[in-house]
Amino acid sequence: MKRQFTSRDYTPKHADVYAARYDDGVHDVKVRVVRRFLRDIRGQTVLDLGCGVGNFAALVADLGAKPIACDFAEAMITRTAQRYAHRFPVVRGSAEAPPFPAGRFDLVLAFDVIEHLYHPQAMLTRVRALLKPGGRLLLTTDNVQPFYVGFLPKYARDWRQRWFGGSKDNVFAKYDTPLCTHVREYRFQELVNMAEAAGFALASYDTYSLRPRYSLFGRMVEFALRGPLRLYKWDYVICEFVKQTARPAIR
């Protein structure tokens, strides 16, 4: 029987898969978008929460910040430490309860994290506590459309399992978490509402696609079908949230 995929299930093979996506340039578009939102962070203390294999912690270090990389998966922490322990601290901890004191960070990065969590509101609340006054949270996740959220998850899960879960080499095939390793995917307004409930205000956002790496044929297909495909999801979103001084009133 298949079971849900959790952070504890990540293996060195998963780490290899994620590392290869960055090493091979699959996420170059995302890196460029993130750089634009980081702006001048020289001297700032930055937490890369759910750091994966540490690429964005390394990026902010290159930009003059002082990062700490944190992930719950031992395989990811091991890979990050192998690559970057000589450059910045690497700490094991969950996204819902990072092991750091309140008010320590100027900036928290949570890239492709929230969709993997069973308790996303706990993560947002804890991140607010970790930030200094006026601190920022940069968050990326899938940019899901209302039609997709309301009607497609079951069919999307079946399709992804059929196409990506059938190979004996597929490291995610034995799990039955909806949408591969994602616990849930969120509409943009849901993200904003959750962040506001935790004491953040939306400062800016943008959407981006990883598909520019497609071949010429792939780009032609995307151009022709972009409208219909938006009913499913075809982009990712990056949100910049700013910590508010006063917590929102409970309604």
C-alpha positions as CSV (number, residue, x, y, z in Angstrom):
1,M,0.0,0.0,0.0
2,K,1.2,3.5,-0.9
3,R,1.6,6.0,1.9
4,Q,2.0,9.7,2.2
5,F,5.4,11.3,1.5
6,T,6.9,13.2,4.3
7,S,10.2,15.1,5.0
8,R,11.6,12.0,6.7
9,D,11.4,10.0,3.5
10,Y,13.9,12.0,1.6
11,T,16.9,9.9,0.6
12,P,20.3,10.7,-1.0
13,K,18.7,9.9,-4.3
14,H,16.2,12.6,-3.8
15,A,19.0,15.0,-3.0
16,D,20.7,14.0,-6.2
17,V,17.6,14.8,-8.2
18,Y,17.2,18.2,-6.7
19,A,20.9,19.1,-7.0
20,A,20.8,18.1,-10.7
21,R,17.9,20.5,-11.4
22,Y,20.1,23.4,-10.3
23,D,23.4,22.1,-11.6
24,D,21.9,21.5,-15.0
25,G,20.3,25.0,-15.2
26,V,16.7,23.8,-15.0
27,H,15.9,26.5,-12.5
28,D,17.9,29.4,-14.0
29,V,14.7,31.4,-14.6
30,K,13.8,31.0,-10.9
31,V,17.3,32.1,-9.8
32,R,17.0,35.3,-11.9
33,V,13.6,36.1,-10.4
34,V,14.8,35.5,-6.9
35,R,17.9,37.8,-7.4
36,R,15.5,40.6,-8.5
37,F,13.5,40.3,-5.3
38,L,16.5,40.0,-3.0
39,R,17.7,43.4,-3.8
40,D,20.6,44.8,-1.6
41,I,21.0,42.3,1.2
42,R,24.6,42.9,2.1
43,G,25.2,42.3,5.8
44,Q,21.8,40.9,6.4
45,T,21.1,37.7,8.4
46,V,19.2,35.4,6.2
47,L,17.4,32.1,6.9
48,D,17.0,29.7,4.0
49,L,14.2,27.6,5.4
50,G,13.7,24.3,3.6
51,C,17.0,24.9,1.9
52,G,17.0,21.7,-0.1
53,V,20.6,21.3,-1.4
54,G,21.6,24.9,-0.4
55,N,21.7,26.7,-3.7
56,F,19.8,29.8,-2.5
57,A,21.8,30.1,0.7
58,A,24.9,30.1,-1.5
59,L,23.3,32.8,-3.7
60,V,22.7,35.2,-0.8
61,A,26.2,34.5,0.5
62,D,27.5,35.6,-2.9
63,L,25.5,38.8,-2.5
64,G,27.1,39.6,0.8
65,A,24.5,38.3,3.3
66,K,25.1,36.0,6.2
67,P,22.9,32.9,5.5
68,I,21.9,29.9,7.6
69,A,20.6,26.9,5.8
70,C,17.9,24.8,7.5
71,D,16.1,21.7,6.3
72,F,14.3,18.8,8.0
73,A,15.5,16.1,5.6
74,E,18.7,14.6,6.7
75,A,19.6,13.8,3.1
76,M,19.3,17.4,2.1
77,I,21.2,18.7,5.1
78,T,24.0,16.2,4.4
79,R,24.3,17.3,0.7
80,T,24.2,21.0,1.7
81,A,26.9,20.5,4.3
82,Q,29.1,18.7,1.8
83,R,28.8,21.6,-0.6
84,Y,28.7,24.6,1.6
85,A,29.5,24.0,5.3
86,H,32.7,25.9,4.8
87,R,30.7,29.0,3.8
88,F,27.7,29.1,6.2
89,P,26.0,27.2,9.0
90,V,23.8,24.2,8.0
91,V,21.2,23.3,10.6
92,R,18.6,20.5,10.8
93,G,15.1,21.7,11.7
94,S,11.5,21.6,10.6
95,A,9.9,24.5,8.7
96,E,7.0,24.6,11.3
97,A,9.4,24.9,14.2
98,P,12.9,26.2,13.2
99,P,15.4,26.0,16.1
100,F,16.3,29.7,16.3
101,P,15.5,32.6,18.7
102,A,12.9,35.2,17.9
103,G,14.0,38.3,16.1
104,R,17.2,36.9,14.7
105,F,16.7,37.3,10.9
106,D,16.3,40.2,8.5
107,L,15.1,37.9,5.7
108,V,13.6,34.4,5.5
109,L,13.5,32.4,2.3
110,A,10.9,29.7,1.9
111,F,11.2,28.5,-1.7
112,D,8.9,25.7,-2.7
113,V,8.3,24.8,0.9
114,I,4.7,25.6,1.9
115,E,3.1,23.1,-0.5
116,H,5.0,20.3,1.3
117,L,3.7,21.1,4.8
118,Y,0.9,19.7,6.8
119,H,0.8,22.8,9.0
120,P,1.6,25.8,6.8
121,Q,0.0,28.3,9.1
122,A,2.4,27.2,11.9
123,M,5.3,27.9,9.6
124,L,4.1,31.4,8.7
125,T,3.5,32.3,12.4
126,R,6.9,31.0,13.5
127,V,8.7,32.8,10.6
128,R,7.1,36.1,11.7
129,A,8.5,35.6,15.2
130,L,12.0,34.9,13.8
131,L,12.1,38.1,11.8
132,K,13.3,41.5,13.1
133,P,10.8,44.4,12.9
134,G,10.2,45.1,9.2
135,G,11.8,41.9,8.2
136,R,10.8,40.2,4.9
137,L,9.7,36.7,3.9
138,L,10.2,35.7,0.3
139,L,8.0,32.7,-0.6
140,T,7.7,30.8,-3.9
141,T,5.2,28.1,-4.8
142,D,3.0,26.8,-7.6
143,N,0.7,29.5,-9.0
144,V,-2.5,27.4,-9.0
145,Q,-5.7,28.5,-10.7
146,P,-9.2,28.3,-9.1
147,F,-10.5,25.8,-11.6
148,Y,-7.5,23.5,-10.9
149,V,-8.0,23.7,-7.1
150,G,-11.7,23.0,-7.3
151,F,-11.9,20.2,-9.9
152,L,-8.6,18.7,-10.9
153,P,-6.5,17.4,-8.0
154,K,-7.7,13.8,-8.2
155,Y,-7.2,13.7,-12.0
156,A,-3.9,15.5,-11.7
157,R,-2.7,13.0,-9.2
158,D,-3.8,10.1,-11.3
159,W,-2.1,11.6,-14.4
160,R,1.1,12.4,-12.6
161,Q,1.3,8.9,-11.1
162,R,0.7,7.3,-14.5
163,W,3.3,9.4,-16.3
164,F,5.9,10.0,-13.6
165,G,5.3,7.2,-11.1
166,G,5.4,4.2,-13.4
167,S,9.2,3.9,-13.8
168,K,11.0,1.7,-11.4
169,D,13.7,4.4,-11.2
170,N,11.2,7.1,-10.1
171,V,12.0,7.9,-6.5
172,F,8.5,9.2,-5.8
173,A,6.6,6.3,-7.2
174,K,5.8,4.5,-3.9
175,Y,4.0,7.4,-2.3
176,D,0.4,8.4,-2.6
177,T,0.6,12.0,-1.4
178,P,-1.7,14.2,-3.6
179,L,0.3,15.9,-6.4
180,C,3.5,13.8,-5.9
181,T,5.3,15.2,-2.8
182,H,2.9,18.2,-2.4
183,V,0.5,18.0,0.5
184,R,-1.5,20.9,-0.9
185,E,-1.2,23.6,-3.5
186,Y,-2.6,27.1,-3.0
187,R,-4.3,29.8,-5.0
188,F,-2.6,33.2,-4.7
189,Q,-5.3,34.8,-2.6
190,E,-5.1,31.9,-0.2
191,L,-1.4,32.5,0.3
192,V,-2.0,36.2,0.9
193,N,-4.8,35.5,3.4
194,M,-2.7,33.0,5.3
195,A,0.3,35.4,5.5
196,E,-1.9,38.3,6.7
197,A,-3.4,36.1,9.4
198,A,0.1,35.4,10.6
199,G,1.0,39.1,10.8
200,F,2.4,39.9,7.3
201,A,1.6,42.4,4.6
202,L,2.1,41.6,0.9
203,A,4.7,44.1,-0.5
204,S,5.1,42.7,-4.0
205,Y,4.7,39.6,-6.1
206,D,5.4,38.2,-9.6
207,T,4.8,35.1,-11.6
208,Y,7.4,33.2,-13.6
209,S,7.7,30.1,-15.7
210,L,10.4,27.5,-15.9
211,R,9.4,26.6,-19.5
212,P,11.8,29.0,-21.3
213,R,14.2,26.0,-21.2
214,Y,11.9,24.1,-23.5
215,S,12.9,23.3,-27.1
216,L,11.6,25.4,-29.9
217,F,8.8,22.9,-30.4
218,G,8.0,23.1,-26.7
219,R,7.8,26.9,-26.7
220,M,5.5,26.8,-29.7
221,V,3.2,24.4,-27.9
222,E,3.2,26.6,-24.8
223,F,2.4,29.7,-26.9
224,A,-0.5,27.9,-28.5
225,L,-2.0,26.4,-25.3
226,R,-1.0,29.0,-22.7
227,G,-4.6,30.1,-22.1
228,P,-6.1,26.7,-21.7
229,L,-3.2,25.4,-19.7
230,R,-3.7,28.2,-17.1
231,L,-6.8,26.4,-16.1
232,Y,-4.4,23.8,-14.7
233,K,-1.3,25.7,-13.7
234,W,1.5,26.9,-15.8
235,D,3.4,29.4,-13.7
236,Y,5.0,29.8,-10.3
237,V,4.5,32.7,-8.0
238,I,7.0,34.6,-5.8
239,C,5.6,36.7,-2.9
240,E,7.4,39.3,-0.8
241,F,5.8,39.6,2.6
242,V,6.8,42.2,5.2
243,K,6.4,41.6,9.0
244,Q,3.8,44.0,10.5
245,T,4.5,45.5,13.9
246,A,1.1,44.7,15.3
247,R,-0.5,41.3,15.0
248,P,-3.9,41.3,13.2
249,A,-7.0,41.4,15.4
250,I,-8.8,38.2,15.8
251,R,-12.2,38.5,14.0
